[in-house]
Amino acid sequence: MRQSPLLNRPGAVPNAVGDPDEPVPAHYGDPLREQRLLVGGAAVTALARDVVVVSGPDRLSWLTTLSSQVLTGLVPGDGGVETLILDAHGHIAHALAALDDGRTLRLVTEAGRGAALAEHLQRMRFMLRVEVAAAGDLAVLAAMGGGADALDGAARRVRLARLGGGAGSDPAGPDAADPDAADRGGPGAWRDPWPGVVPGGTSYDVGLARAHPGASWRAGLVIVPVDAVGEVVDDFLADGPGRALAGSLAWEALRIEAGRPRWAREVDERTIPHELDWLRTAVHLTKGCYPGQETIARTLNLGRPPRRLTILQLDGLTGRLPAPGAVVRLGERAVGSVTSVARHHELGPMALALLRRSAPVDAALTVDAAEEAGPGSAGAGPGGGSGAAARVDAVQEPLVCPDGKAQASPAQRPGAGLRKSLLH
């Protein structure tokens, strides 16, 4: 995987080898401070993401037929959409942030997934007027709140300076030769819709009478050439007081607080979108057929997702953290597993976990953990090093209705009245 240029910045500490965020810095010395700066819009971070570019006049209608979301209405500067590519059984194969500039569609996926995504799309081209390529020369930067607008502004200024100077590559992508590029200002920033319910979507929070924990999540991404990362970051840092770099640990802690699913962490080979409440932002329920659509509709109308995503507030007094994949237990019985874990600057240790739908929401749970590594373990992930087996107490903050019902689910299973009449 391509390494971020920000790993060469002073104080950058790498993630562990094999971690999904290995290509980007874990932190710059103080992950908790970096979280606070991100929340305040005063920090920028590099995300471990790949970009695939799709060009040609059929690109938006074509991707609409292949994915779970409607892309045909995308226009430059609209903030883009989120979409999923599912397999025939409704399992999540790719999760994408999609952004169009009027000529080229950019698809942001997990680091190391770009080639597989491009290969899949190439197989589905048929006779349509589209071209697909994994863009190894593009990188993704991110910020939150007002920082997302500032980062977008920095990317635009660098882009226009490069276009005006005639040197270097175009920070918005491969269309630098486009004579209208400067007027359009590039694709703009992708605005994360989480946790809103987008048109055509629904939420799985029936009966959860509380504000969504991600209500304050305001994230934005910009796509820039790898060789422009330093320029965009420096412009962002110079454009306001107290700005700084943040690492992946800070970004992940805020993502976990918001209950925001991520493909590299929350998805396994059998995950369907309902389990992660991903119908909020990435699925259009009435858009028509696409691979996996039958599972989406059947589970919504007839079934119940077998698992549910939850936030776990962890006991911080033990000095231990679980690692992703750690078993979650009700007594001695395994009822799920941890998918993401972090130390939050205000809430302390917390995690996301996928639990069996039958696990009671008010049950006292424990999570398998290990003795945490010392602070000198620079390359360690959020779970630290290995040590004596232990358990950490955990309290749930449910994200998905334990009854497995969405706001758009029917009040009763379709056909229930017919079956009742036949029995009598």
C-alpha positions as CSV (number, residue, x, y, z in Angstrom):
1,M,0.0,0.0,0.0
2,R,1.2,3.5,-0.8
3,Q,2.5,5.4,2.3
4,S,1.3,8.9,3.1
5,P,3.8,11.7,2.7
6,L,2.7,12.8,6.1
7,L,4.6,9.9,7.7
8,N,7.7,12.0,7.0
9,R,6.5,14.9,9.1
10,P,8.3,15.6,12.4
11,G,6.7,13.6,15.2
12,A,4.7,11.3,13.0
13,V,4.3,7.8,14.7
14,P,3.4,4.9,12.4
15,N,0.6,2.5,12.8
16,A,1.4,-1.2,13.3
17,V,2.2,-3.3,10.2
18,G,-0.9,-4.9,8.9
19,D,-3.3,-2.4,10.5
20,P,-5.9,-1.0,8.1
21,D,-4.4,2.4,8.8
22,E,-0.8,1.3,8.2
23,P,-0.3,3.8,5.3
24,V,-0.9,6.9,7.4
25,P,0.4,8.2,10.7
26,A,-1.2,6.9,13.9
27,H,-0.5,10.2,15.8
28,Y,2.0,13.0,16.3
29,G,2.7,12.6,19.9
30,D,-0.7,13.3,21.6
31,P,-3.7,11.5,20.2
32,L,-6.1,13.0,22.8
33,R,-5.1,16.5,22.0
34,E,-5.4,15.7,18.3
35,Q,-9.0,14.6,18.9
36,R,-9.9,17.9,20.5
37,L,-8.3,19.8,17.6
38,L,-10.3,17.7,15.1
39,V,-13.5,18.4,16.9
40,G,-12.7,22.1,16.9
41,G,-12.0,22.2,13.2
42,A,-8.3,22.9,13.7
43,A,-6.7,19.7,12.5
44,V,-6.2,17.8,9.3
45,T,-5.6,14.1,8.9
46,A,-4.6,11.7,6.2
47,L,-7.0,8.8,5.7
48,A,-5.9,5.3,4.6
49,R,-7.9,5.3,1.4
50,D,-7.6,4.4,-2.3
51,V,-9.3,6.2,-5.1
52,V,-10.8,4.8,-8.3
53,V,-11.8,7.2,-11.2
54,V,-14.6,6.5,-13.6
55,S,-15.0,8.6,-16.7
56,G,-17.4,8.6,-19.7
57,P,-21.0,9.8,-20.3
58,D,-22.6,6.6,-18.8
59,R,-20.7,6.6,-15.5
60,L,-23.5,7.8,-13.2
61,S,-26.3,5.8,-14.6
62,W,-24.0,2.7,-14.8
63,L,-22.9,3.0,-11.1
64,T,-26.5,3.5,-10.1
65,T,-27.4,0.1,-11.5
66,L,-24.4,-1.6,-9.8
67,S,-24.6,0.0,-6.3
68,S,-27.1,0.6,-3.6
69,Q,-27.5,4.3,-4.1
70,V,-28.7,6.8,-6.8
71,L,-25.8,8.6,-8.4
72,T,-27.5,10.1,-11.4
73,G,-28.2,13.4,-9.7
74,L,-24.6,14.1,-8.7
75,V,-23.4,17.5,-9.8
76,P,-20.1,19.4,-9.0
77,G,-19.9,20.8,-5.5
78,D,-22.9,18.9,-4.1
79,G,-21.0,17.0,-1.5
80,G,-21.4,13.6,-3.2
81,V,-23.1,10.5,-1.9
82,E,-22.2,7.2,-0.1
83,T,-23.0,3.9,-1.7
84,L,-22.3,0.2,-1.3
85,I,-21.5,-2.5,-3.7
86,L,-23.0,-5.8,-2.5
87,D,-22.6,-9.4,-3.6
88,A,-25.6,-11.5,-4.8
89,H,-26.4,-12.4,-1.2
90,G,-26.4,-8.8,0.0
91,H,-23.1,-9.0,1.8
92,I,-21.0,-5.8,1.6
93,A,-18.2,-6.1,-0.9
94,H,-17.2,-2.4,-1.1
95,A,-18.2,0.8,0.7
96,L,-17.6,4.0,-1.3
97,A,-17.7,7.8,-1.0
98,A,-18.7,9.0,-4.5
99,L,-17.9,12.5,-5.8
100,D,-18.4,13.8,-9.3
101,D,-17.0,17.0,-11.0
102,G,-19.2,16.8,-14.1
103,R,-16.7,14.8,-16.1
104,T,-15.1,12.3,-13.8
105,L,-16.5,10.3,-10.9
106,R,-14.2,9.6,-8.0
107,L,-14.8,6.6,-5.7
108,V,-13.0,6.6,-2.4
109,T,-12.5,3.1,-0.9
110,E,-10.3,1.5,1.8
111,A,-6.6,1.4,1.3
112,G,-5.6,-1.7,-0.6
113,R,-9.1,-2.1,-2.1
114,G,-8.7,0.2,-5.1
115,A,-7.4,-2.5,-7.5
116,A,-10.1,-5.0,-6.5
117,L,-12.8,-2.4,-7.0
118,A,-11.4,-1.3,-10.4
119,E,-11.2,-4.9,-11.5
120,H,-14.8,-5.6,-10.4
121,L,-16.0,-2.5,-12.3
122,Q,-14.1,-3.4,-15.4
123,R,-15.8,-6.8,-15.5
124,M,-19.2,-5.0,-15.3
125,R,-18.6,-2.5,-18.1
126,F,-20.2,-4.5,-21.0
127,M,-20.7,-2.1,-23.9
128,L,-21.2,1.1,-21.9
129,R,-19.3,4.3,-22.4
130,V,-17.2,4.2,-19.3
131,E,-13.5,4.0,-18.4
132,V,-12.3,2.8,-15.0
133,A,-8.8,3.1,-13.4
134,A,-7.3,2.8,-10.0
135,A,-5.7,6.2,-9.3
136,G,-2.5,5.4,-7.4
137,D,-1.4,9.0,-7.6
138,L,-4.4,10.3,-5.5
139,A,-4.6,10.6,-1.7
140,V,-7.4,11.5,0.7
141,L,-7.3,14.2,3.4
142,A,-10.0,14.9,6.0
143,A,-11.1,17.3,8.6
144,M,-14.2,18.0,10.7
145,G,-16.6,20.8,11.3
146,G,-15.4,24.2,10.1
147,G,-12.1,22.5,9.3
148,A,-13.7,20.6,6.4
149,D,-14.6,23.9,4.7
150,A,-11.1,25.2,5.4
151,L,-9.5,22.1,4.0
152,D,-11.6,22.3,0.9
153,G,-10.5,25.9,0.5
154,A,-6.9,24.9,0.9
155,A,-7.2,22.2,-1.8
156,R,-8.9,24.7,-4.2
157,R,-6.2,27.3,-3.7
158,V,-3.4,24.8,-4.4
159,R,-5.3,23.5,-7.4
160,L,-5.8,26.9,-8.9
161,A,-2.2,27.9,-8.2
162,R,-1.0,24.8,-10.0
163,L,-3.4,25.4,-12.9
164,G,-2.3,29.0,-13.2
165,G,1.4,28.1,-12.9
166,G,1.1,25.3,-15.4
167,A,3.3,23.1,-13.3
168,G,2.6,20.0,-11.4
169,S,-0.5,17.8,-11.3
170,D,-4.1,18.9,-10.7
171,P,-5.1,18.5,-7.0
172,A,-8.6,17.5,-8.0
173,G,-7.5,14.6,-10.3
174,P,-6.7,13.7,-13.8
175,D,-8.6,16.4,-15.7
176,A,-6.1,19.2,-15.4
177,A,-6.2,19.8,-19.1
178,D,-9.9,20.6,-19.0
179,P,-10.3,24.2,-20.0
180,D,-13.3,24.7,-17.6
181,A,-11.5,23.2,-14.6
182,A,-10.5,26.4,-13.0
183,D,-14.1,27.8,-13.2
184,R,-15.6,24.6,-11.8
185,G,-13.1,24.6,-9.0
186,G,-12.8,20.8,-9.1
187,P,-15.1,18.3,-7.4
188,G,-15.1,20.0,-4.0
189,A,-15.2,18.1,-0.7
190,W,-17.2,14.9,0.0
191,R,-19.5,15.6,2.9
192,D,-20.2,12.6,5.1
193,P,-24.0,12.3,5.5
194,W,-23.8,10.2,8.7
195,P,-25.9,9.9,10.8
196,G,-28.7,11.6,8.7
197,V,-31.2,9.6,6.8
198,V,-30.8,10.4,3.2
199,P,-33.6,10.4,0.7
200,G,-34.6,6.8,0.1
201,G,-32.9,5.6,3.2
202,T,-34.2,4.4,6.6
203,S,-32.8,4.0,10.1
204,Y,-32.7,0.9,12.4
205,D,-33.2,2.9,15.6
206,V,-36.9,2.1,16.3
207,G,-37.5,2.4,20.1
208,L,-34.1,3.9,20.8
209,A,-35.4,7.1,22.4
210,R,-32.3,9.3,22.5
211,A,-30.3,11.5,20.3
212,H,-28.0,9.6,17.9
213,P,-24.5,9.6,19.4
214,G,-23.2,10.8,16.0
215,A,-25.4,13.9,15.9
216,S,-22.3,16.2,16.1
217,W,-20.3,14.2,13.5
218,R,-19.4,16.6,10.7
219,A,-16.7,15.1,8.4
220,G,-15.4,16.1,5.0
221,L,-12.9,14.6,2.7
222,V,-10.8,16.1,-0.2
223,I,-9.0,14.2,-2.9
224,V,-5.6,15.5,-3.9
225,P,-2.6,14.2,-5.8
226,V,0.0,12.5,-3.6
227,D,2.5,15.1,-4.7
228,A,0.2,17.9,-3.6
229,V,-0.5,16.6,-0.1
230,G,2.2,18.7,1.5
231,E,1.1,21.9,-0.2
232,V,-2.5,21.4,0.8
233,V,-1.7,20.6,4.4
234,D,0.7,23.5,4.7
235,D,-1.9,25.9,3.3
236,F,-4.5,24.6,5.8
237,L,-2.1,24.9,8.7
238,A,-1.1,28.4,7.7
239,D,-4.6,29.7,7.2
240,G,-5.7,29.7,10.9
241,P,-4.3,29.9,14.4
242,G,-3.6,26.8,16.4
243,R,-3.9,24.4,13.6
244,A,-2.1,21.1,13.6
245,L,-1.9,17.6,12.2
246,A,-3.9,14.7,13.6
247,G,-3.4,11.0,13.2
248,S,-5.6,8.0,12.6
249,L,-6.1,7.2,16.3
250,A,-7.8,10.6,16.8
251,W,-10.0,10.2,13.8
252,E,-11.0,6.6,14.7
253,A,-11.9,7.6,18.3
254,L,-14.3,10.2,17.0
255,R,-15.7,7.8,14.4
256,I,-16.4,5.2,17.2
257,E,-18.1,7.8,19.3
258,A,-20.4,8.6,16.4
259,G,-21.2,4.9,15.8
260,R,-20.1,5.4,12.2
261,P,-19.4,2.1,10.4
262,R,-16.2,1.5,8.4
263,W,-15.7,-1.3,5.9
264,A,-12.2,-2.1,7.1
265,R,-13.3,-2.5,10.7
266,E,-17.0,-3.4,10.9
267,V,-17.5,-5.6,7.8
268,D,-16.8,-9.3,7.6
269,E,-17.7,-11.8,5.0
270,R,-21.3,-12.1,6.2
271,T,-22.2,-8.5,7.1
272,I,-25.3,-7.0,5.6
273,P,-26.0,-3.2,5.8
274,H,-29.0,-3.6,8.2
275,E,-26.7,-4.8,10.9
276,L,-24.6,-1.6,10.8
277,D,-27.6,0.8,10.3
278,W,-26.0,1.6,7.0
279,L,-29.4,2.0,5.3
280,R,-29.3,5.5,6.8
281,T,-26.8,6.9,4.3
282,A,-25.8,4.4,1.7
283,V,-29.0,2.6,0.5
284,H,-31.9,3.8,-1.5
285,L,-34.9,1.5,-0.9
286,T,-36.9,2.4,-4.1
287,K,-34.2,2.9,-6.7
288,G,-34.8,-0.4,-8.5
289,C,-32.7,-3.5,-9.0
290,Y,-29.0,-3.9,-8.2
291,P,-26.9,-6.9,-7.0
292,G,-28.0,-7.8,-3.4
293,Q,-31.2,-5.8,-3.6
294,E,-33.3,-8.8,-2.8
295,T,-31.6,-9.3,0.6
296,I,-32.0,-5.6,1.4
297,A,-35.8,-5.7,0.7
298,R,-36.4,-9.2,2.3
299,T,-34.6,-8.4,5.5
300,L,-36.4,-5.0,5.8
301,N,-39.8,-6.5,5.1
302,L,-39.7,-10.1,6.3
303,G,-36.7,-10.8,8.4
304,R,-34.5,-9.4,11.2
305,P,-30.8,-8.8,10.8
306,P,-29.0,-11.4,12.9
307,R,-26.5,-9.0,14.4
308,R,-26.6,-5.4,15.6
309,L,-23.9,-2.8,15.9
310,T,-23.5,-1.2,19.4
311,I,-21.1,1.2,21.1
312,L,-19.5,-0.3,24.2
313,Q,-18.4,2.0,27.0
314,L,-15.5,0.1,28.6
315,D,-14.2,0.1,32.1
316,G,-11.1,2.3,32.1
317,L,-9.8,1.4,35.6
318,T,-8.2,-1.9,34.5
319,G,-5.5,-0.4,32.3
320,R,-6.5,-2.8,29.6
321,L,-8.1,-2.5,26.2
322,P,-9.5,-5.2,23.9
323,A,-8.3,-5.5,20.4
324,P,-10.5,-5.7,17.3
325,G,-11.8,-9.2,17.1
326,A,-12.0,-9.6,20.9
327,V,-14.9,-11.8,22.1
328,V,-17.8,-10.0,23.9
329,R,-19.4,-12.2,26.5
330,L,-22.6,-12.4,28.5
331,G,-21.5,-14.4,31.5
332,E,-19.4,-17.1,29.9
333,R,-21.3,-17.2,26.6
334,A,-19.9,-15.4,23.6
335,V,-22.5,-13.0,22.1
336,G,-20.3,-11.0,19.7
337,S,-17.0,-9.4,18.9
338,V,-15.3,-6.0,19.0
339,T,-14.7,-4.4,15.6
340,S,-13.1,-1.0,16.6
341,V,-11.5,0.3,19.8
342,A,-10.1,3.6,21.0
343,R,-9.4,5.9,23.9
344,H,-11.7,8.9,23.6
345,H,-10.5,12.3,24.9
346,E,-13.7,12.8,27.0
347,L,-15.4,9.4,27.3
348,G,-12.4,7.2,27.9
349,P,-12.0,3.7,26.4
350,M,-14.8,2.7,24.1
351,A,-15.4,0.3,21.2
352,L,-17.8,-0.7,18.5
353,A,-19.0,-4.3,18.5
354,L,-21.3,-6.5,16.5
355,L,-23.5,-8.5,18.9
356,R,-26.1,-11.2,18.4
357,R,-29.5,-9.5,18.1
358,S,-30.8,-11.6,21.0
359,A,-28.2,-10.1,23.4
360,P,-30.2,-8.0,25.9
361,V,-29.4,-4.3,25.6
362,D,-29.3,-3.8,29.4
363,A,-27.1,-6.9,30.1
364,A,-23.8,-6.5,31.8
365,L,-21.1,-7.6,29.3
366,T,-17.4,-8.3,29.5
367,V,-14.8,-8.2,26.7
368,D,-11.7,-10.3,26.5
369,A,-8.6,-8.1,26.7
370,A,-4.9,-8.2,27.5
371,E,-2.5,-6.2,29.5
372,E,-1.9,-3.0,27.7
373,A,1.6,-2.2,26.3
374,G,3.5,0.6,27.8
375,P,3.5,4.1,26.3
376,G,6.8,3.5,24.6
377,S,5.3,1.0,22.1
378,A,5.2,3.4,19.2
379,G,4.0,1.0,16.6
380,A,1.3,-0.5,18.8
381,G,-2.3,-0.3,17.7
382,P,-5.1,0.9,20.1
383,G,-5.1,-2.4,21.9
384,G,-1.5,-2.3,22.9
385,G,0.7,-5.3,23.2
386,S,-0.1,-8.8,24.4
387,G,-0.2,-9.9,28.0
388,A,-2.2,-11.9,30.5
389,A,-5.7,-12.7,29.5
390,A,-8.3,-10.6,31.3
391,R,-11.8,-9.2,30.9
392,V,-13.1,-5.7,30.8
393,D,-16.6,-4.7,31.9
394,A,-18.7,-3.1,29.1
395,V,-22.0,-1.2,28.9
396,Q,-23.9,-1.0,25.7
397,E,-25.1,2.2,23.9
398,P,-27.2,0.5,21.2
399,L,-27.2,1.8,17.6
400,V,-29.5,-0.7,16.0
401,C,-32.9,-1.6,17.4
402,P,-32.6,-5.0,19.3
403,D,-35.9,-6.0,17.7
404,G,-34.3,-5.7,14.3
405,K,-36.9,-3.2,13.0
406,A,-36.3,-0.2,10.8
407,Q,-38.4,2.9,10.6
408,A,-39.4,1.7,7.1
409,S,-40.2,-1.8,8.2
410,P,-43.9,-2.8,8.0
411,A,-45.9,-2.9,11.2
412,Q,-46.4,-6.7,10.7
413,R,-44.8,-9.2,8.4
414,P,-46.4,-9.1,4.9
415,G,-48.8,-12.0,4.5
416,A,-49.3,-12.5,8.2
417,G,-53.1,-12.0,7.9
418,L,-53.2,-14.5,5.0
419,R,-51.5,-17.2,7.0
420,K,-53.8,-16.6,10.0
421,S,-56.9,-17.0,7.8
422,L,-55.5,-20.2,6.4
423,L,-54.9,-21.6,9.8
424,H,-58.6,-20.9,10.7
